[in-house]
Amino acid sequence: MNDYMIVTDSTTDLPLSYFKEHNVRFATLPYIIDGETYEDDHQLDGKTFYEKMRNGALPTTSQVNPDKALKLFKDVISESDCDILCIAFSSGLSGTYNSFRMAAEECMEDDPDHKIIVIDSLAASLGEGLMVHKAVCLKKQGLSLEENAKWITEHRLNFVHNFTVDDLFHLHRGGRISKATAIIGSIANVKPILHVDDEGHLINIGKVRGRKKALSSLVDSMEKQIGQYKNENDVIFISHGDCEEEANEVASLVTKRLGFKNFLINPISPTIGAHAGPGTIALFYMGDYR
């Protein structure tokens, strides 16, 4: 039986240090801003990216294509002689999962001695990142490739995403939400609350008046949804669109109301940030339901 490596994509929004520490490989989704393409090692830092958006730049993004996915799989197998568990960006938001799936089929046809399992995370940002983290933990506990894939697949709808944005224009422009939903964001001081549903789509689930109430509502939802999974959460993930101070405020609320003290807080990558925009705050954890 071969050892296996966990592979994913850049939309996990995990810090580079995490990938290095846990030997996780990833494919980068490209984006274009101000006419320049950024991919792989050619990247803007987060503050510069979001400043460009605040000044009117309208970035666009692309999925991982099958050729890039195939190269990554073949490189991993060649370098490490191992099988692969691939956790991919939600099929409800990108064609990246399908590219990974097609690449896996081709790779296994060429090399039947190595197995690749591709999971549609139905998740995004650090929600997908939390799923990768759980797979890393399960691998360290000794679960086989098949056992790990089975657990993640059976529990993927327990990875909860709740977030708020400052401006729904970016989500509407990217086709992630309807025009009618985007109009909510034009109402004075009304902040939308959104989540990723069981099909992996971004869905508007409510609105509150004021930013403070929006942040507090994320923790309100956590109290309702975490249920029997409270002990499954060794770390709570929070991502932000260049608003780290508010991300820390949410962490403090979580600690005060639920007792968690271990957090991973990281900026939202440009690929996700292009659609969510500056000022996005997202809270991720395992719960009874999404």
C-alpha positions, -999 to +999 in steps of 0.1 A: +000+000+000+014+034-010+016+064+013-005+093+002-002+131+000-029+157+004-033+181-026-056+210-029-058+245-045-051+281-035-087+289-026-082+272+007-067+306+019-043+287+042-010+304+048+020+292+029+036+281+061+008+256+067+014+239+033+052+237+040+048+224+076+023+197+067+036+188+032+005+197+014+008+206-023-016+230-041-025+244-075-029+282-078-059+297-094-048+327-116-063+361-115-060+393-136-060+428-122-051+460-140-043+439-171-016+418-154-019+381-147-008+367-114-002+330-108+020+306-089+051+325-076+040+358-092+016+373-067+005+406-052+006+410-015-029+412+001-028+448+011-018+459-024-045+438-040-073+451-018-061+487-022-064+483-059-099+471-055-108+500-032-095+523-060-118+508-085-098+478-100-120+449-111-101+417-109-111+385-128-103+349-120-099+316-137-102+280-126-073+255-125-073+239-159-069+201-165-034+204-178-022+222-147-039+197-125-024+168-144+011+182-141+007+187-103-005+151-099+023+137-120+049+158-102+037+146-068+038+109-079+072+113-095+087+131-066+071+112-037+059+078-052+026+082-033-011+081-038-031+114-036-061+127-017-072+159-035-097+183-019-110+207-045-127+241-045-165+239-046-180+228-079-208+253-071-183+281-075-157+269-100-148+243-126-116+235-107-131+203-092-139+190-126-104+198-139-089+178-110-113+149-116-105+147-153-067+150-145-070+122-119-087+099-144-060+105-171-032+101-146-045+068-133-049+055-168-012+063-175-001+050-141-025+024-126-001+017-097-010+050-080-045+060-068-060+095-068-092+103-050-107+138-057-133+152-034-156+181-042-153+201-010-185+221-017-165+247+003-145+278-002-118+299+015-108+287+050-139+265+049-121+244+023-089+251+043-105+237+075-114+205+055-078+202+044-067+207+080-090+179+091-077+156+064-041+164+076-051+155+112-068+123+101-038+112+081-015+118+112-039+096+132-032+068+108-063+067+085-057+053+051-063+072+019-097+055+015-107+060+052-097+096+051-116+103+019-147+085+033-147+106+065-142+139+047-170+131+021-194+120+048-188+151+069-182+178+043-216+194+050-206+198+086-179+224+076-198+256+082-192+289+064-208+322+076-196+355+064-205+392+059-193+416+032-191+454+030-204+456-006-224+430-025-213+445-058-183+423-061-203+391-056-229+402-081-203+412-107-187+378-105-220+360-110-220+346-074-253+362-064-283+377-082-289+414-089-319+413-066-297+400-037-271+426-045-296+455-041-297+447-004-262+461-001-273+495-014-296+501+016-280+525+040-260+507+067-276+473+060-251+444+060-258+411+044-251+377+061-242+349+037-231+313+038-221+284+015-250+260+012-251+222+008-246+225-029-215+247-025-232+280-036-230+314-020-264+322-005-277+353+012-294+342+045-301+375+062-293+411+068-286+432+099-282+470+105-246+480+111-212+463+109-210+455+146-242+436+145-231+418+114-199+405+131-219+395+162-244+376+140-216+354+127-211+342+163-248+340+169-250+315+141-220+296+154-238+291+188-268+277+170-250+254+145-220+240+163-240+215+183-224+181+189-193+191+169-180+215+195-153+190+205-143+184+169-130+220+166-094+220+177-090+254+159-114+280+146-107+295+112-114+332+104-105+349+071-107+385+062-105+409+032-078+432+046-096+439+079-076+420+104-087+441+134-123+431+129-113+395+124-096+396+158-129+411+172-148+381+160-122+358+175-127+376+209-164+372+206-160+335+199-137+331+229-161+350+252-193+332+241-181+297+233-147+294+251-125+286+220-090+301+223-072+285+193-076+304+160-061+305+125-067+340+111-055+347+076-063+371+047-086+360+020-066+353-011-070+374-043-089+345-060-117+346-034-112+383-026-119+392-062-155+382-057-160+390-020-142+423-019-124+443+008-140+442+042-152+406+041-152+387+073-158+349+074-160+324+103-155+287+098-160+257+121-175+223+122-212+221+132-244+201+130-254+218+097-244+245+073 
